[in-house]
Amino acid sequence: MSLGNNIYIKSMENIVKSYPCGLRVIVRPMPNYKSVCTSVHVGVGSRNEERFEFGLAHVVEHMLFKGTKTRSCEQIAQTLSNLGVQYNAYTSNTATCFHTKGLLTNLDDCCDVLSDMYFNLQFSDDDFRREIEVIRQEIVQVDDNPKHALGDLTMENYFKGTKYEHPVQGTEKSVKSFKPQMVHDFIKKHYVAEKTILSFAGDITMEQVERVVKKYWLNRYKEYRAKPVVATFSGQVHEAAPTIAKRKKKIGQQNVAVVFPACNVVSSDKYVFAFIHGILSGDMSSRLFSSVREKLGLVYSIHGGFDLFDIGGYYFIWFSCTPKNTQKVLDTIAEEIEKMTAEGVTEEEMQRIRNNRRSHRLFEIEDVERTNQRNATQLWELGAIETAEQYLTKIDKVRAENVLEVAKKYLDLDKIQINVVGNPQSFHKMCKKVVKSG
């Protein structure tokens, strides 16, 4: 397929198959690569937790590696490491995933271990107590990093009162309250076929995948029948009230996030936000990097991004600086926002972002692990996989007038939140253009 400017890529087909038990499988054959990525993607994350379970999905992820009925924690690690297989796991707001990357010759070993962890978790009370302490150390480590702490504060402040308010890792207090049986109950409730996606990418065929899926998963679901759980969207979008949230830390700088309401993850406005983000806060050629760092010398780093979910999302601009510079940075951000919503963007800026998005998306195709994770995430969160061709076609259709329209719709200085981690001095001087009450 052609994507303009003499750039061509060969379409590589994603194969998606659903089984009567509700299990879904994605295969992305990539015959020019040597590696095979295998992931077990379970549709349960922090957004699925009850109030008394905050952080439990993340605890379960940790406990999956503590042992099974036939393997100890050390045997899980040694089986994979001895083969040269890379393995890891993560928990997000929306899902839990544990995954491997190895050669095709390692496929059976990887699937054997992953399915054993999925079906046969077993650990002692001492294992549980030790891992809770490990997780407590992780929580403290995350909170000690001001940028990570700011990310948690931003989610908490923007999504207050919703299923996205609490941090994925939980709190020290919440994880200390957990009992071993809660892990088993959580797995019994959520680690079911209809919430599970097996994703494969790399040097592999559908026939090879079907063999291991049948051997290691379907044999456990012989009598089980269910329909896959698919993404649903209410159409309502959460919009937070304008506020300033502060978290004091004894550090030299203030870490600041200026947050604007945005669309949800299925809105077509997200393609326009790629241009807003790129032009305003994307990289060293962005307007804010040029004005705040290069012209004024107020910061070392300033950038942005957007986080979108089923109930809505936000666009943020992040920077860190010493307290005496904060006010001027906020003033400059306000000026750049007002300029974009009044004058729009240039065609030169539009073409730069088109080129940037095209390169970034095509580079991702060369990453087997990233491709594998993207496919599973999109199938779970969106109900379908968006190919590179589909994405870039939508990006190519965005025009400067679309950017101006969406900027006016969302970049309202009267509706923003400001979140700050660091030294709280000088907040009494917060820019009136940026927030009217603080």
C-alpha positions in Angstrom: 0.0 0.0 0.0 1.1 3.6 -0.7 1.1 6.2 2.1 2.4 9.1 0.1 5.9 10.5 -0.3 7.1 7.3 -1.9 6.7 5.4 1.4 5.2 1.9 1.0 4.6 -0.9 3.4 3.4 -4.4 2.8 0.1 -5.0 4.5 0.5 -7.7 7.1 -2.8 -9.3 8.1 -4.0 -9.5 11.7 -5.9 -12.8 12.2 -8.5 -12.7 15.0 -10.4 -15.8 16.0 -13.0 -16.3 18.7 -13.7 -19.7 20.3 -17.0 -21.0 21.8 -15.6 -20.6 25.3 -15.2 -16.9 24.8 -11.4 -16.9 24.4 -10.1 -14.7 21.6 -6.8 -15.1 19.8 -4.9 -12.6 17.7 -2.1 -13.6 15.3 0.2 -11.2 13.4 2.5 -13.2 11.2 5.7 -11.3 10.6 7.9 -13.8 8.6 10.9 -11.5 8.2 11.5 -11.5 11.9 13.2 -14.1 14.1 11.3 -13.5 17.4 7.9 -14.5 18.6 6.0 -12.5 21.2 3.3 -14.2 23.2 1.0 -12.4 25.6 -1.9 -13.3 27.9 -4.0 -10.2 28.0 -6.7 -10.3 30.7 -9.4 -7.6 30.7 -9.2 -6.6 34.3 -7.3 -3.5 35.6 -7.7 -0.9 38.3 -10.9 0.4 36.8 -12.6 -3.0 37.7 -11.7 -2.9 41.4 -14.2 -2.4 44.2 -13.2 0.2 46.8 -11.8 -2.4 49.2 -9.8 -3.9 46.3 -7.8 -0.8 45.2 -4.5 -2.1 43.9 -5.5 -5.8 43.9 -5.2 -6.3 40.1 -1.6 -5.2 40.4 -1.0 -7.5 43.4 -2.5 -10.4 41.4 0.0 -9.6 38.5 2.9 -9.9 41.0 1.5 -13.1 42.6 1.3 -14.9 39.2 5.1 -15.3 39.2 5.2 -16.7 42.8 4.5 -20.3 41.7 2.1 -22.9 40.5 1.0 -26.4 41.5 4.0 -27.8 39.6 6.5 -24.9 39.5 8.1 -22.8 42.2 8.9 -19.1 41.6 12.5 -20.0 40.8 11.5 -22.7 38.3 9.2 -20.3 36.4 12.1 -17.8 36.1 14.7 -20.5 35.3 12.6 -22.3 32.7 12.3 -19.1 30.7 15.7 -17.5 31.4 17.6 -20.7 30.5 16.1 -20.6 27.1 17.0 -16.9 26.6 13.4 -15.9 26.7 12.5 -12.4 27.8 9.4 -12.2 30.1 7.6 -9.5 32.0 4.1 -8.3 33.0 2.2 -5.1 33.6 -1.1 -3.8 35.0 -2.9 -0.8 33.7 -6.2 0.9 34.3 -7.9 -1.4 31.8 -6.0 -4.7 31.8 -3.3 -7.1 33.1 -0.8 -8.7 30.8 2.0 -11.2 31.2 4.1 -11.9 28.2 7.2 -13.5 26.7 9.5 -12.9 23.7 11.6 -15.7 22.4 12.3 -17.8 19.3 9.7 -20.0 17.5 11.5 -23.0 19.0 10.6 -21.7 22.5 6.8 -21.4 21.7 5.7 -24.5 23.5 7.8 -23.7 26.6 6.5 -20.2 26.7 2.9 -21.3 26.4 3.3 -24.1 28.9 4.6 -21.6 31.5 2.1 -18.8 30.8 -0.9 -21.2 30.8 0.4 -22.8 34.1 0.6 -19.3 35.7 -2.9 -18.5 34.4 -4.6 -21.7 35.5 -2.6 -23.1 38.4 -1.5 -20.2 40.7 -0.3 -21.5 44.1 1.6 -19.6 46.8 2.1 -19.7 50.5 1.1 -17.1 53.1 4.8 -16.3 53.5 5.1 -15.7 49.7 2.2 -13.4 49.9 3.5 -11.4 52.8 6.9 -11.0 51.2 5.4 -9.8 47.9 3.2 -7.3 49.6 6.3 -5.7 51.1 7.9 -5.7 47.6 4.8 -3.9 46.3 4.9 -1.5 49.1 8.5 -0.6 48.2 7.4 -0.2 44.6 4.6 2.3 45.7 7.1 4.3 47.7 9.6 4.3 44.8 6.9 5.6 42.4 5.8 8.3 44.8 9.4 9.4 45.3 9.6 10.2 41.6 8.0 13.6 41.2 7.0 13.0 37.6 5.3 9.7 38.5 3.7 11.2 41.5 2.3 14.0 39.3 0.8 11.5 36.9 -1.1 9.8 39.8 -2.2 13.2 41.1 -3.4 14.2 37.7 -5.5 11.1 37.3 -6.8 11.4 40.8 -7.8 15.0 40.4 -9.3 14.8 36.9 -11.2 11.5 37.4 -12.3 12.2 40.9 -15.4 10.1 41.8 -14.9 7.7 38.8 -13.4 4.3 38.4 -10.1 5.9 37.2 -9.5 8.0 40.3 -7.2 5.6 42.3 -3.6 4.7 41.3 -3.1 1.4 39.6 -0.5 0.2 42.2 -2.9 1.0 45.0 -1.7 2.7 48.2 0.4 1.4 51.1 -2.7 1.3 53.2 -4.8 -0.6 50.7 -2.3 -3.3 49.9 -1.5 -3.9 53.5 -5.2 -4.8 54.1 -5.2 -7.6 51.5 -5.5 -11.3 52.4 -4.2 -14.2 50.3 -7.7 -15.5 49.6 -8.6 -12.1 47.9 -6.1 -13.0 45.2 -7.7 -16.3 44.5 -11.2 -14.8 44.6 -10.2 -12.1 42.2 -8.7 -14.6 39.7 -11.8 -16.8 39.9 -14.0 -13.8 39.1 -11.9 -12.1 36.3 -9.4 -14.6 34.9 -12.0 -16.2 32.6 -12.0 -17.1 28.9 -14.4 -14.4 27.9 -12.1 -11.7 29.3 -8.9 -13.2 28.0 -7.1 -12.5 24.7 -4.0 -14.4 23.6 -1.9 -12.4 21.3 1.0 -13.7 19.1 3.2 -11.7 16.7 6.4 -12.5 14.8 7.8 -15.5 13.1 4.7 -17.6 13.5 1.7 -18.8 11.6 -2.0 -19.3 12.5 -1.6 -23.0 12.3 1.2 -23.0 14.8 -0.8 -20.8 17.1 -3.9 -23.0 16.9 -1.9 -26.0 17.9 -0.6 -24.4 21.1 -3.9 -22.7 22.0 -5.7 -26.1 21.8 -2.9 -27.8 23.8 -2.5 -25.3 26.6 -5.8 -23.4 26.8 -8.8 -25.0 25.1 -8.3 -28.4 26.8 -9.1 -26.5 30.0 -12.3 -25.0 28.5 -13.9 -28.2 27.0 -17.4 -27.7 28.5 -17.2 -23.9 29.0 -19.3 -21.7 26.8 -19.4 -17.9 26.9 -19.5 -14.9 24.6 -16.4 -12.6 24.6 -16.7 -9.5 26.7 -16.5 -6.6 24.3 -15.9 -2.9 24.8 -19.0 -0.7 25.3 -19.3 3.1 25.4 -22.2 5.1 26.9 -21.6 8.2 24.8 -21.2 10.4 27.9 -17.8 12.1 28.5 -16.5 12.9 31.9 -15.4 16.5 32.3 -13.7 17.6 35.5 -14.2 20.9 37.4 -11.4 23.5 37.2 -9.1 23.2 40.2 -5.5 23.4 41.5 -4.2 20.3 43.2 -0.9 20.4 45.1 1.3 17.7 46.6 4.2 19.0 48.6 7.6 17.4 48.2 11.0 18.7 49.3 12.6 19.0 45.9 14.2 21.9 44.1 11.6 22.2 41.3 7.9 22.4 40.8 6.6 19.6 38.5 3.4 21.0 36.9 0.7 19.5 34.7 -1.7 21.9 33.0 -4.7 19.7 32.1 -7.5 20.3 29.5 -10.6 18.2 29.0 -10.5 16.0 25.9 -12.5 13.4 24.1 -12.9 9.7 24.8 -10.9 6.9 23.2 -13.3 6.2 20.3 -13.9 9.8 19.3 -12.6 10.9 15.9 -11.3 14.0 17.7 -8.3 11.9 18.9 -6.8 12.1 15.4 -6.9 15.9 15.5 -5.4 15.9 19.0 -2.3 14.3 17.5 -1.8 17.5 15.6 -2.6 19.8 18.6 -0.2 17.9 20.8 2.5 17.7 18.1 2.3 21.4 17.3 2.0 22.7 20.8 4.0 20.2 22.9 5.3 17.3 20.9 9.1 17.7 20.6 11.9 20.2 20.2 10.2 21.8 17.2 6.9 22.4 19.1 5.7 25.9 19.9 6.0 25.6 23.7 9.6 24.1 23.6 10.6 27.0 21.3 9.0 29.7 23.4 9.5 28.5 27.0 12.9 26.9 26.7 14.7 28.2 23.6 13.5 31.9 23.7 12.9 32.4 27.5 15.2 29.7 29.0 12.7 29.0 31.8 12.8 25.1 31.8 14.9 22.2 30.8 11.9 20.1 29.7 8.4 20.8 28.6 6.2 18.5 26.6 2.6 17.1 26.5 0.4 14.2 25.6 -3.2 12.9 26.0 -4.7 10.0 27.9 -8.0 8.8 26.6 -10.4 6.2 28.2 -13.9 5.0 27.7 -15.5 7.7 29.8 -13.3 10.6 28.5 -9.8 11.9 28.8 -7.5 14.8 29.0 -4.7 16.7 27.2 -1.9 17.7 29.4 1.2 20.0 29.2 4.0 19.1 31.6 7.0 21.1 32.7 9.3 21.4 35.7 11.2 24.4 36.9 12.2 26.3 40.0 9.3 28.1 41.7 10.4 31.6 40.6 9.9 30.6 36.9 6.5 28.9 37.3 4.4 32.0 36.9 6.1 33.0 33.6 5.8 29.5 32.2 2.1 29.4 32.9 1.7 32.9 31.3 3.5 31.7 28.2 1.4 28.5 28.0 -1.8 30.7 28.2 -0.5 32.9 25.4 0.3 30.0 23.2 -3.1 28.5 23.8 -4.9 31.7 23.0 -2.8 32.1 19.9 -3.7 28.6 18.6 -7.5 29.0 19.3 -7.5 32.5 17.7 -5.2 32.0 14.7 -5.0 28.2 14.2 -1.9 26.5 12.7 0.1 26.7 9.5 0.2 24.2 6.7 3.9 23.8 7.3 3.1 22.7 10.9 0.4 20.3 9.6 2.8 18.6 7.2 5.4 18.3 9.8 3.0 16.4 12.1 1.7 14.2 9.2 5.3 13.2 8.5 6.0 12.7 12.2 2.9 10.5 12.7 3.6 8.5 9.5 7.2 7.8 10.6 6.2 6.9 14.2 3.5 4.5 13.2 5.6 2.8 10.5 8.5 2.5 12.9 6.2 0.7 15.4 5.5 -2.0 12.7 9.2 -2.9 13.0 8.8 -3.6 16.7 7.3 -7.1 17.2 6.7 -6.6 20.9 5.0 -3.3 20.4 2.8 -4.7 17.6 1.7 -7.6 19.8 0.8 -5.4 22.7 -1.0 -2.8 20.5 -3.1 -5.5 18.9 -4.3 -7.0 22.2 -4.9 -3.5 23.8 -7.0 -2.3 20.9 -9.1 -5.4 20.6 -9.9 -5.2 24.3 -10.4 -1.5 24.6 -11.9 -0.7 21.2 -13.3 -4.0 20.1 -11.3 -3.9 16.9 -7.7 -3.5 15.7 -6.8 -0.4 13.7 -4.2 -1.1 11.1 -1.4 1.3 10.3 -3.0 2.0 6.9 -6.4 2.9 8.6 -4.7 5.1 11.1 -2.6 7.0 8.6 -5.5 7.4 6.2 -7.4 9.2 9.0 -4.3 11.3 9.9 -3.9 12.4 6.3 -7.5 13.6 6.2 -7.0 16.1 9.1 -6.9 19.7 7.9 -5.8 23.0 9.6 -9.4 24.0 9.9 -10.1 20.8 11.9 -7.3 21.6 14.3 -8.7 25.1 14.9 -12.2 23.8 15.4 -11.1 21.1 17.9 -8.7 23.5 19.7 -11.6 25.9 20.2 -13.8 23.1 21.5 -11.4 21.8 24.1 -8.6 24.3 24.9 -10.7 26.5 27.1 -8.5 28.3 29.8 -11.6 28.6 32.0 -11.9 24.8 32.2 -8.4 23.6 33.0 -6.8 21.9 36.0 -3.4 22.6 37.3 -1.6 19.9 39.3 1.7 20.5 41.0 4.2 18.3 42.9 7.1 20.0 44.7 7.6 23.3 46.5 4.2 25.0 47.0 5.4 28.6 47.2 4.1 31.2 44.8 0.7 29.6 44.2 -1.0 32.7 45.4 0.2 34.3 42.1 -1.2 31.7 39.8 -2.0 33.3 36.4 -5.6 34.5 36.2 -5.6 33.6 32.5 -4.9 30.0 33.4 -7.2 29.5 36.3 -9.6 32.0 37.8 -9.6 30.6 41.4 -6.8 28.9 43.2 
